[in-house]
Amino acid sequence: MAKETIVAIVTTNKEKVLYSGPPVFYAESKEEAEKTAMLLSKITLAMIHDVENECFIIVQH
């Protein structure tokens, strides 16, 4: 079974992600966060998971 890896986190709220191993991308709006998450998922061949608290997690499955 393949190991899942969080490759990036995209958020509009710096207080939602205090510490992270993967890189964190901060966006000024939800639309910008969605676009950034989409681009990162295409580049890394990973999936976007919207955790519905202004954060998107990009995971390779």
Beta strands, then each sheet from edge to edge (+ up, - down):
strand 1: 5-11
strand 2: 24-26
strand 3: 47-50
strand 4: 55-60
sheet 1: 2+ 1+ 4- 3+
end
